[in-house]
Amino acid sequence: MSKPITLYTVGTPNGIPISVALHELGVEYNLRPISFKENEQKSEWFLKINPNGRIPAIVDHKNSDFAVFETSAILLYLGQHYDPEHKLSYDPIKEPNLYSEVVQWLCFAHGGIGPMQGQLHHFKNAAPEKIPYGIKRYFDETKRLYSVIEKRLETSGWLVGGRFTIADIKTFPWINGGHRAEIDMSEFPNIQAWLERIKARPAVEHVLTPQ
């Protein structure tokens, strides 16, 4: 029997969450790495899957080869089609408030942590010239967002409802790389403990371990 999903990805903070979710749900998938060196994400064939030319993207062969792109959209899609027991989220009918919270924290990571920390990495490590204003702006905003998560984790140790969800899956790869942005993680003990719990999960360990 053929595998239901083909995943187009790279091991970046945007790509890692989808591999983790698929492993957590026990969904078999074909892995198709995308070569940034060859600019494969901008190739004509890939743009038919993701018109924005970014990873990750999936094709669901059980759903007439339906394509989904953007990390958060894929996580929600997998929840809708491959998580009937709501292992990684909540039932939007029976637990609508908790489900809404998951979506809210997905959006927080998608529109906040990812872009801000991504820009911080760019200005610190990739920009052709060092622009102190840009570095400071994105460093300060990234730390502010970390503080929001640190406060959120005080209650239950997870972002939503006292258990591991796609909100945690979406958020952790960025924060796991916080040290590369020279963020002092000792200022965020709740986040440190949260990261350790996440990285101890078999699915996460599998994805983060070089194969």
C-alpha positions as CSV (number, residue, x, y, z in Angstrom):
1,M,0.0,0.0,0.0
2,S,1.4,3.4,-1.0
3,K,2.0,6.0,1.6
4,P,-0.7,8.6,1.9
5,I,1.4,11.7,2.2
6,T,4.4,13.1,0.3
7,L,6.2,15.8,2.4
8,Y,8.4,18.3,0.7
9,T,10.7,19.9,3.3
10,V,14.1,20.7,4.7
11,G,15.1,20.5,8.4
12,T,14.4,24.1,9.2
13,P,12.2,25.5,12.0
14,N,9.4,25.7,9.4
15,G,10.0,22.2,8.1
16,I,10.6,20.3,11.3
17,P,7.0,20.6,12.7
18,I,5.4,18.6,9.9
19,S,7.8,15.7,10.2
20,V,7.1,15.7,14.0
21,A,3.4,15.8,13.6
22,L,3.4,12.9,11.0
23,H,5.5,10.8,13.3
24,E,3.4,11.6,16.4
25,L,0.3,10.5,14.5
26,G,1.9,7.4,13.0
27,V,1.2,8.6,9.4
28,E,3.5,7.1,6.9
29,Y,4.9,9.5,4.3
30,N,7.3,9.9,1.4
31,L,10.0,12.4,2.2
32,R,11.1,14.6,-0.7
33,P,13.9,16.9,0.4
34,I,14.1,20.2,-1.4
35,S,17.5,21.5,-2.4
36,F,17.9,25.2,-1.5
37,K,21.3,25.1,-3.1
38,E,19.7,24.3,-6.5
39,N,16.9,26.7,-5.8
40,E,14.5,23.8,-6.2
41,Q,11.8,25.5,-4.2
42,K,11.4,28.0,-7.1
43,S,11.2,25.3,-9.8
44,E,8.1,25.1,-12.0
45,W,7.0,21.7,-10.7
46,F,7.2,22.8,-7.1
47,L,5.4,26.1,-7.6
48,K,2.4,24.0,-8.7
49,I,2.4,22.6,-5.2
50,N,3.2,25.8,-3.4
51,P,2.8,29.0,-5.5
52,N,4.9,30.8,-2.8
53,G,7.9,28.7,-3.5
54,R,8.7,27.9,0.2
55,I,8.9,24.7,2.3
56,P,7.1,22.8,3.7
57,A,4.4,21.5,1.6
58,I,2.5,18.2,1.4
59,V,0.5,16.3,-1.1
60,D,-2.3,14.1,0.2
61,H,-2.7,11.1,-2.1
62,K,-5.7,9.9,-0.2
63,N,-7.4,13.2,-1.1
64,S,-7.0,13.3,-4.8
65,D,-3.4,14.6,-4.5
66,F,-4.6,17.7,-2.7
67,A,-1.7,20.0,-1.9
68,V,-1.3,22.0,1.3
69,F,1.4,24.6,2.0
70,E,2.4,26.8,5.1
71,T,3.4,25.0,8.3
72,S,0.3,26.0,10.4
73,A,-2.1,25.2,7.6
74,I,-0.5,21.8,7.2
75,L,-0.7,21.1,10.9
76,L,-4.4,22.0,10.9
77,Y,-5.0,19.9,7.8
78,L,-3.4,16.9,9.4
79,G,-5.5,17.4,12.5
80,Q,-8.6,17.5,10.4
81,H,-7.8,14.4,8.3
82,Y,-5.4,12.3,10.2
83,D,-6.1,12.9,13.9
84,P,-9.6,11.7,14.6
85,E,-8.9,11.2,18.3
86,H,-7.5,14.7,18.6
87,K,-4.2,13.5,20.0
88,L,-2.5,16.7,19.0
89,S,-5.3,19.2,19.3
90,Y,-8.9,19.4,20.6
91,D,-12.3,18.7,19.1
92,P,-13.6,21.9,17.6
93,I,-17.2,20.9,18.3
94,K,-16.9,19.4,21.8
95,E,-14.0,21.6,23.1
96,P,-14.3,24.8,20.9
97,N,-12.5,27.1,23.4
98,L,-9.5,24.9,23.7
99,Y,-9.4,24.4,19.9
100,S,-9.6,28.1,19.5
101,E,-6.6,28.5,21.9
102,V,-4.6,26.1,19.8
103,V,-5.3,28.1,16.7
104,Q,-4.5,31.4,18.5
105,W,-1.1,30.1,19.6
106,L,-0.4,28.7,16.1
107,C,-1.0,32.2,14.8
108,F,1.2,33.7,17.5
109,A,4.1,31.5,16.4
110,H,3.4,31.8,12.7
111,G,3.0,35.6,12.7
112,G,5.3,36.4,15.6
113,I,8.1,34.0,16.6
114,G,8.9,32.8,13.1
115,P,9.1,36.1,11.3
116,M,10.8,38.0,14.1
117,Q,13.5,35.4,14.9
118,G,13.9,34.7,11.2
119,Q,14.7,38.4,10.6
120,L,17.0,38.4,13.6
121,H,19.0,35.5,12.2
122,H,19.2,37.3,8.8
123,F,20.5,40.6,10.2
124,K,22.9,38.9,12.6
125,N,24.3,36.2,10.2
126,A,23.3,36.7,6.6
127,A,23.0,40.4,5.8
128,P,25.8,41.9,3.7
129,E,26.3,44.6,6.2
130,K,25.7,44.8,10.0
131,I,22.9,47.2,10.7
132,P,22.7,47.7,14.5
133,Y,19.2,49.1,14.4
134,G,17.8,46.0,12.6
135,I,19.7,43.6,14.9
136,K,18.5,45.3,18.1
137,R,14.9,45.7,16.9
138,Y,14.5,42.0,16.0
139,F,16.5,40.8,19.0
140,D,14.4,42.8,21.4
141,E,11.1,41.7,19.8
142,T,12.2,38.1,19.8
143,K,13.0,38.2,23.5
144,R,9.7,39.9,24.2
145,L,7.9,37.0,22.4
146,Y,9.9,34.5,24.4
147,S,8.7,36.3,27.6
148,V,5.1,35.8,26.5
149,I,5.7,32.1,26.1
150,E,7.6,31.9,29.4
151,K,4.6,33.4,31.2
152,R,2.1,31.2,29.4
153,L,4.0,28.0,30.4
154,E,3.7,28.9,34.1
155,T,0.3,27.3,34.4
156,S,0.6,23.9,33.0
157,G,3.9,23.6,31.2
158,W,2.3,23.4,27.8
159,L,0.8,26.1,25.5
160,V,-2.7,24.9,25.5
161,G,-4.8,22.7,27.9
162,G,-2.1,21.0,29.8
163,R,-0.9,18.7,27.1
164,F,1.3,18.6,24.0
165,T,-0.4,19.9,20.9
166,I,0.3,21.3,17.4
167,A,0.8,24.7,19.1
168,D,3.9,23.3,20.8
169,I,5.0,21.5,17.7
170,K,4.8,24.7,15.7
171,T,6.7,26.8,18.2
172,F,9.5,24.7,19.6
173,P,11.8,24.5,16.6
174,W,12.3,28.2,16.6
175,I,12.9,28.5,20.3
176,N,15.2,25.4,20.2
177,G,17.5,27.6,18.1
178,G,17.4,30.6,20.4
179,H,21.0,30.1,21.4
180,R,22.0,30.7,17.8
181,A,20.5,34.1,18.1
182,E,22.5,34.7,21.2
183,I,19.5,34.7,23.5
184,D,20.3,33.9,27.1
185,M,18.0,30.9,27.6
186,S,18.7,30.9,31.4
187,E,16.3,33.9,31.6
188,F,13.5,31.5,30.5
189,P,13.4,28.5,32.9
190,N,9.9,27.5,31.9
191,I,10.9,27.4,28.3
192,Q,14.0,25.4,29.0
193,A,11.9,22.8,30.9
194,W,9.3,22.8,28.1
195,L,12.0,22.2,25.4
196,E,13.4,19.3,27.4
197,R,10.0,17.6,27.7
198,I,9.4,18.1,24.0
199,K,12.8,16.8,22.9
200,A,12.3,13.7,25.1
201,R,9.3,12.6,23.0
202,P,10.3,9.7,20.7
203,A,8.8,11.4,17.5
204,V,10.7,14.6,18.2
205,E,13.9,12.7,19.0
206,H,13.6,10.8,15.8
207,V,13.1,13.9,13.6
208,L,15.9,15.8,15.3
209,T,18.4,13.0,15.1
210,P,20.4,12.9,11.8
211,Q,19.4,9.9,9.8
